[in-house]
Amino acid sequence: MREVAFIKQNKEKWLDFEQAIFGKSIKNPDEMASLYIHLVNDLSYAQTYYPKSKTVVYLNYLASQIYQKIYKTKREEKNRFVYFYKTEVPLLVYQYKRYLLYAFVLFFTCVGIGVISAKYDDNFVRLILGDYYVNMTLDNIKDGNPVAVYKSGSNWGSFIGITLNNLFVGLKCYIYGIFGGIGTFVVLIQNCIMLGSFQYFFYQQGVFWESVQGIWIHGSMEIFAIVIESACGFILGASILFPRTFSRLNSFKIGFKDSLKIFLGTVPFTIAAGILEGFVTRYSLEMPNWLNVFIILSTLSLISFYFLIYPTIVHKKLNK
């Protein structure tokens, strides 16, 4: 790459770094450390291909300044746990928001594929869910309780088993991103097509509302978290496939660290979904409709606010 092209490609990023170092933009120590890694990689590239250039002098100066700022301002947060969920995760979500968009587009597309496939192929639901599950659900519908499966087992046993399973599914969505994002893509498609066909199956049987009551009390947070975890997998995959000016290893380190933090941000919601599924969902058909709707909308609003709205609020607050 010619030096002019290198400068043009990274100019805006370097100006942002200047603002972080000398301006009013407030950055926490972890963000400053990430900026330092970015600069060191650009500096190494410039030293290799333009050793006598003023670009090297400029980047070296920025790197030294940001290094000093890190060790001058670095401090232990009074409550690291609160800071992590209140500020750090939302800022990373804002930084990688386009990956959330990709994950949600894929989610709705594949749910739609599941619905259409179930509508036009009578055997599709059995192919996806298996004969045993379909037959069991049909028996439950005949008995007047379409979601009786959620009543099986004890409250605590269901909560623990369901939560561990959901955490495992979310971890698969995330960690399979190491295969260039393809693994995440496959896992998300499978789950979304299953969800779409499963929901349409209840619609075909005339118990759509009952299924909504039984599935979405816990499903609002559970499914939403899986989409976010899939976005984490795409971030991880992109860090390997598209290292930009970084070495592939450094790009992977940054992508892994950032995506892992976002993934950890979904864990409390997955646990909350497990609590609802273990202790509340089993009573969904016995509860008044208004309470079902209230729980569904409340849980959906909470997780939507945290991952879709709150990150912008935090970003604007720290960059006034």
C-alpha positions, 0 to 999 in steps of 0.5 A: 500500500502506498503511503498516501493511501495508508494515511487516507485510510487511517486519517479519521481513526488517528484524529479520533485518537488525538481527540481521546488523548488531547481532547475532551473525549473521556475514555476508560483505561481499557479503551485507552489500552485498546487505542494503544494497541491500534496505534502500535500496529499502525506504527509497526506497519509504517516503520516497516514500509515507510521507515523514513517517513514523517508518518512514523514520527507522528504515530510514535508521538501519539503512541507515547502520549497514549501510553503515558495517559494510560498509566497516568489515569489508570485506576481501579474502579470502585465497583468493577462489576457495576462499571462492567455492565453499566458502561463497558458492555454498552460501549462495546455494543455501540462500537460493534452495533453493525454486527447486531444488525447483521444478527437480527436481519439473519434472525428474522429472515430465518424465522420467516423461512421456518414459518414458510417451510412449515406452512407449505410442507406438512412434514417439515415440522417433524423433520425439524422437531422430531416425531416424538416431540410433535406427537407429545405436543399434539397429545398435550393440545388434545388434553387442553394444555399445549405447553404442558411440556414446561410443567414437567420436572420440579421448579428448581430442577427445570430452572437449573437444567434449562439455564445450563442448556441455554447458556450452552446454546449461547456459548455455541453461537458465540464460540463457533464464530472462531470458524470465520463466523460460519459456525455461528451462522449455521447454529443461528440458522438452525435455531431460527428455522426451528423457532419459526416452524415451531411457532407456526405449528401451534398456529396450524393447531389453533392454539397460537395464543396459548403458545405465545403465553407459554413460550414468550414469557421466558423466550423474549429474553432467551431468544434475544440473548441468543441473537446478541450471542450470535452477533458476538460470534460474528465479531469474533469471526470478522476479527480473523477474516478482516484484520485491517491494519493489525496483524491477524493475531492482534486483531483476533485478540482484540475481537475475542476480548471485546466479543467475550465482554458482550457475551458476558453481558447476555448471561444475566438475561439468560439466567433470568429467562431460566428463572422465568421458565422454571418458576413462571411459565408453567403457570402461564395458562392459569394466569390472567392474560394481562399478566402474561402480556405484562411479563412478556412486554416488560422482559422484551423492553428491558433487554431491548433497552439495554442492548439497543438504546442504552449503548447510544445513551452511554456513548453520547454521555461519555463523548459530550 
